[in-house]
Every structure is written in structure tokens, then in C-alpha cells.
Amino acid sequence: MHSSNSYLYSILERVRGYLDEPSSKYSNDFIVRHIIMPEFVNCVSRLSLTFDNPVVVRTAISIVADTEHYQLPPNVGEIMRVAEYDSDKRMISELIPRGEFHPHGPEWQIEGNMITFRPLPSFNRDMEIVYIPNGDFLPHYSVDGGTMIDASTVNLESTGTPDLGATDRRPNSYVGATLRILAQAGHTVVQERIIKTHTVSNNGLTDQVTVSVPFTAPYNTGLSSLRYEIVPVGLQSLIQAVAAASAMNLGVMKNVSAKQMSFLTQEYRKAIKTCGDNLSYMQMRKPKSFMKNTVDNEDRRMFYIR
């Protein structure tokens, strides 16, 4: 791990170490933006179907009578349901999607970055879209550009040019990502929280994120010049997988030997397998099985194996 505890710098150091790559040829900015960023998305996407602990996001949608199309957040990976909830988060009602050629229409379906309702809604309705984010966002690291407003709210790098990576300018693109507050101001503790909301300002000066679980001392009060990082969920094996995949990508540009490429491929396969194993069986109170008692089972019968 890099001395700063940054995931991005750790991956960057490993990539350069694998390829004996001096910083004079490919800059840190080039490697992070054009190699590490896409490989992060590749690795997280390949693991997403095995997650036993996916981040589940609920975003409000106000359905308006006679309006068909609605914009989805930029990071939707899998929509689990469109439903109405009460103040205690109990589901009141749900819209079940049907096929395009159903006699009564599809109810709702995904079209690109939109969700559409057919037949057209006949009245106004406030509901929630429940989805798993896809991890497709721009990670970045800032040495001292963050400002902690309170225990749950952080203003991001105001210049729009963090020390490493790039600031994603799409509203709510960081929802589901991990905000890491790194050691600073005499404190060596590192705290990580899942981002719940992400607002973007027109001038880029007050982009802000809130987290699902508040930070604790010493990072629960107003701090300026905050050192932070926004990355996908963190595992040593994921860092290793991204580093090996990135080294393979950069290795093609450098025309490395087949022996080097074979080693990097083996390292990637080992790391991605370890990461998948760690994430696939976290919830063992109710291990993986077919669920019979669901809202889609009209009979709601109990099934037993004797």
C-alpha cells in the first residue's frame, strides 16, 4: 500500500513497478485517466454478479400523469424494483414490469438512460427506483481539497482538478462509491463510508456528497483542507486485480515480452478469483438458494425437500 493509504497511488506504483516504467514517459494523470479508470470499471463489473453485499440505492421518482419518459441516474446497473414506500420504508405498492408485447403494455421498461411507463400514468405518484449502481464513475484523490461540512457531508475538490484522477460532473454519479477520509492533521486513522447523494454545482465550486453512515471522531466536525479519495469498494485483492489488468493494458503500449504478459495475466486471474470468493459468500445466515416466498409467486406456497 502507498504511504498515503491511497488506493489510486497504490495501483499506480504497482503498475510502474511491474513494467519498470519511469514517470518521465507516461504521466500519472495519463495512466490513471486512460488505464486505471477503465480497468476499475472492468473489474467491478465482472464482480458485480457475484456480490453478496451489493450497495442498494433508492432514488425518488415523481411520476406525472400522461408523461412517458423519465431520466435515470447515470450509474444505474440493475433496477430491482419500482415501488412506493411509507415513512417506515415498508412497501405499499409496486409496479411489475411486463413484456413489450403484453396486451396491457410493459408497465415500465428501461430505454437507454431513461425509464418509460406505458400505458401512460393516469395520475401523479411519488415512488422510488431501487437499483444497484454499476461502479462506472471517475475516481479521484485530493491531498487537501475537501471540506467537511458536518459528520455526513463533504464538499469535494473545488477546482475541479484533483491531484489524481478526475471529478465526475454527472449528478449522483458517485452514489454507491466509497468516500475515504485519509490520515491528516495529526490523525492516522482512515475512515470509509458509502456515498448516499451527490450534487453537482454549475461552477464546480460546491460539488457535495453525503454518506449513509456519519463519520466519527476525529472526522465528525468541520475540517478544511481535507485529504480524501473516492473509489469503488476497497479490497486488497481488487487493488491487485486492477493493478495487474492496468499493467497488461500499458504493457501492450510498451510491447512487453510474452513472458511478462503471461505473469501479469496469472496475477490478474489470482486476484480477481480471490476478490470474487471474498464477495460471494459474506451473507451466510441465509446462504444462496432459490427464494419461493416472493411477490412474484402468486400461490405463496411453502416448498420442502424431504
C-alpha positions in Angstrom: 0.0 0.0 0.0 1.2 3.5 -0.8 2.4 5.6 2.2 -0.6 7.9 1.8 -3.1 4.9 2.1 -4.5 5.9 -1.3 -5.8 3.1 -3.5 -5.1 5.0 -6.7 -1.5 5.7 -5.8 -1.1 2.1 -4.7 -2.3 0.9 -8.1 -0.1 3.4 -9.8 3.0 2.3 -8.0 2.4 -1.3 -8.7 1.8 -0.7 -12.4 5.1 1.2 -12.7 6.9 -1.5 -10.7 5.5 -4.3 -12.9 6.7 -2.6 -16.1 9.8 -0.8 -14.8 8.1 2.3 -16.1 9.7 5.7 -15.3 7.3 8.6 -14.8 9.0 10.6 -17.5 7.3 8.7 -20.3 3.7 8.2 -19.1 2.5 10.8 -16.6 0.4 9.8 -13.5 -2.5 11.7 -15.0 -2.4 9.7 -18.2 -2.1 6.3 -16.6 -5.0 7.0 -14.1 -7.3 8.6 -16.7 -6.8 6.2 -19.6 -5.7 2.9 -18.0 -6.6 2.6 -14.3 -10.1 4.2 -14.6 -11.4 1.9 -17.3 -9.9 -1.2 -15.6 -11.6 -0.3 -12.3 -14.9 -0.4 -14.2 -14.0 -3.7 -15.9 -13.0 -5.4 -12.7 -16.0 -4.1 -10.6 -18.4 -5.0 -13.4 -17.1 -8.6 -13.7 -17.6 -9.0 -9.9 -21.0 -7.3 -9.7 -23.0 -10.5 -10.4 -21.2 -12.3 -7.5 -21.6 -9.6 -4.9 -23.2 -10.9 -1.7 -23.1 -7.3 -0.4 -24.2 -5.0 -3.2 -24.9 -1.4 -2.5 -28.6 -0.8 -2.9 -29.7 2.8 -3.9 -33.2 4.2 -3.6 -33.8 7.3 -5.7 -37.1 9.2 -5.7 -39.1 9.5 -8.9 -42.2 11.7 -9.2 -44.4 10.1 -11.8 -46.6 12.7 -13.6 -49.9 11.9 -15.3 -49.6 11.5 -19.1 -45.8 11.6 -19.0 -44.0 8.6 -20.5 -40.2 9.2 -20.2 -38.1 9.9 -17.1 -34.3 10.3 -16.7 -32.4 7.7 -14.8 -29.3 8.4 -12.6 -26.1 7.9 -14.6 -24.9 4.9 -12.5 -27.8 2.5 -12.8 -26.6 -1.1 -13.1 -29.6 -3.2 -12.2 -33.0 -2.0 -11.4 -34.5 -4.2 -8.7 -38.0 -2.6 -8.4 -40.1 0.5 -8.8 -42.2 0.8 -5.7 -44.0 3.1 -3.2 -42.9 3.1 0.4 -44.3 4.6 3.6 -42.2 6.6 6.1 -41.0 3.4 7.8 -39.7 2.1 4.4 -42.4 -0.5 4.2 -43.5 -1.2 0.6 -47.1 0.0 -0.1 -47.3 -0.9 -3.8 -45.1 -2.0 -6.7 -45.1 -1.7 -10.4 -44.3 -5.1 -12.0 -42.7 -4.8 -15.5 -44.2 -6.9 -18.3 -43.0 -7.6 -21.9 -43.2 -5.1 -24.7 -46.0 -7.2 -26.4 -48.1 -7.7 -23.3 -51.8 -6.9 -24.1 -51.7 -4.2 -21.5 -48.3 -2.8 -22.3 -44.9 -3.2 -20.5 -45.9 -1.1 -17.4 -42.3 0.1 -17.2 -39.1 -0.7 -19.1 -35.6 0.7 -19.5 -34.7 2.5 -22.7 -31.1 3.7 -22.7 -30.7 6.1 -19.8 -34.4 6.5 -19.4 -37.3 4.6 -17.7 -40.6 4.7 -19.6 -44.1 4.0 -18.5 -46.7 2.5 -20.8 -49.7 2.8 -20.7 -49.2 6.4 -19.7 -49.7 7.1 -16.0 -53.2 8.4 -15.2 -52.4 10.3 -12.1 -49.4 11.8 -10.2 -47.5 9.4 -8.0 -44.3 9.6 -5.8 -42.3 6.3 -6.0 -38.7 5.1 -5.6 -36.5 3.3 -8.1 -34.4 0.7 -6.2 -31.2 -0.2 -8.1 -27.7 -1.5 -7.8 -25.1 1.0 -9.1 -22.7 -0.1 -11.8 -19.5 1.4 -10.5 -18.9 3.5 -13.7 -17.7 6.8 -12.3 -14.4 8.8 -12.3 -12.4 8.1 -9.1 -10.0 10.7 -7.8 -7.7 11.6 -4.9 -7.2 15.0 -3.4 -4.4 15.9 -1.0 -6.1 18.9 0.7 -9.1 20.0 -1.5 -12.0 18.7 0.6 -14.1 20.4 3.2 -16.1 18.6 5.8 -19.3 20.5 6.4 -20.6 18.1 9.1 -20.2 14.4 10.0 -22.2 13.3 6.9 -21.4 16.0 4.3 -18.2 16.8 2.4 -17.5 19.4 -0.3 -15.3 18.0 -3.0 -12.2 19.5 -4.6 -13.5 22.9 -5.6 -11.0 23.5 -8.5 -12.4 20.5 -10.5 -8.8 19.3 -11.0 -7.9 16.9 -8.1 -4.3 15.7 -7.5 -5.0 12.4 -9.2 -7.9 11.2 -11.3 -10.9 13.3 -12.3 -14.0 14.8 -10.8 -17.2 13.3 -12.2 -19.5 16.1 -13.2 -22.7 14.0 -13.6 -25.2 14.4 -10.7 -25.4 11.4 -8.4 -22.6 9.6 -10.3 -20.7 8.9 -7.0 -23.7 7.4 -5.3 -22.7 3.9 -4.2 -19.0 4.7 -4.3 -16.7 4.8 -1.3 -15.5 8.1 0.2 -12.2 7.5 2.1 -11.0 10.1 4.6 -7.3 9.6 4.9 -4.8 10.4 7.6 -4.3 14.1 8.2 -4.0 16.9 10.8 -2.1 14.6 13.2 -4.7 11.8 12.9 -3.6 8.5 11.4 -7.0 6.8 11.3 -8.6 6.1 7.9 -12.4 6.0 7.7 -14.5 4.8 4.7 -18.2 5.4 4.0 -20.7 4.7 1.2 -21.9 7.8 -0.6 -25.7 8.3 -0.5 -26.1 11.5 -2.5 -24.0 13.6 -4.9 -24.9 17.1 -6.0 -23.1 19.0 -8.7 -22.9 22.8 -9.0 -22.8 24.7 -12.2 -19.4 26.3 -11.5 -17.8 23.2 -9.9 -17.0 25.1 -6.7 -19.5 23.4 -4.4 -19.9 19.8 -5.6 -21.0 17.9 -2.5 -21.5 14.3 -1.3 -23.3 12.9 1.7 -22.7 9.5 3.2 -25.1 6.9 4.6 -23.3 6.5 7.9 -21.8 9.6 9.6 -18.1 9.8 10.1 -16.9 9.5 13.7 -14.2 11.4 15.6 -11.8 12.9 14.7 -13.6 13.4 11.3 -17.1 14.3 12.6 -16.6 18.0 12.8 -15.8 20.8 10.3 -12.4 20.3 8.7 -10.9 22.2 5.8 -8.0 21.1 3.6 -9.4 17.6 3.8 -7.4 14.7 2.3 -9.8 12.2 0.7 -10.3 9.7 -2.1 -13.4 8.4 -3.9 -13.0 4.9 -5.3 -15.0 1.7 -5.6 -15.4 -0.7 -2.7 -11.9 -1.5 -1.4 -10.2 -4.9 -1.1 -6.5 -5.7 -1.4 -7.4 -8.3 -4.0 -9.4 -5.7 -6.1 -6.4 -3.3 -6.0 -4.2 -6.1 -7.1 -6.6 -7.1 -9.9 -6.8 -3.6 -11.2 -3.0 -3.1 -11.0 -2.4 -6.3 -13.0 -5.1 -5.5 -15.6 -3.7 -2.0 -15.9 -0.2 -3.3 -16.3 -1.4 -5.6 -19.1 -3.0 -2.6 -20.8 0.0 -0.4 -20.6 2.2 -3.4 -21.4 0.6 -3.5 -24.9 1.6 0.1 -25.5 5.2 -0.8 -24.4 5.3 -4.0 -26.3 6.4 -6.1 -23.3 7.5 -9.7 -23.7 5.2 -12.7 -23.8 6.7 -13.9 -20.5 5.8 -10.6 -18.8 2.3 -10.6 -20.2 1.8 -14.2 -19.0 2.9 -13.3 -15.5 0.5 -10.3 -15.4 -2.3 -12.5 -16.7 -1.8 -15.0 -13.9 -1.6 -12.3 -11.3 -4.9 -10.8 -12.6 -6.7 -14.2 -12.5 -5.5 -14.9 -9.0 -6.5 -11.6 -7.7 -10.0 -11.5 -9.4 -10.7 -15.0 -8.1 -9.8 -14.1 -4.6 -11.9 -10.9 -4.8 -14.9 -12.9 -6.1 -14.5 -15.6 -3.4 -14.5 -12.8 -0.7 -17.6 -11.1 -2.0 -19.7 -14.2 -2.9 -20.3 -15.7 0.5 -20.5 -12.9 3.0 -24.1 -13.4 4.0 -24.2 -16.9 5.3 -27.2 -16.6 7.7 -29.3 -17.3 4.6 -26.9 -18.9 2.0 -27.6 -18.8 -1.7 -30.8 -20.6 -2.7 -33.9 -20.2 -4.7 -36.5 -17.9 -2.9 -40.0 -19.3 -3.2 -42.0 -16.9 -1.0 -41.8 -13.7 -3.1 -44.2 -11.1 -4.5 -43.9 -12.9 -7.9 -45.2 -16.2 -6.5 -48.9 -15.8 -6.6 -49.6 -19.0 -4.7 -47.1 -18.2 -1.9 -46.8 -21.9 -1.2 -44.1 -23.4 1.0 -41.8 -25.9 -0.6 -39.9 -28.6 1.4 -37.4 -31.2 0.4 -38.0 -34.4 2.2 
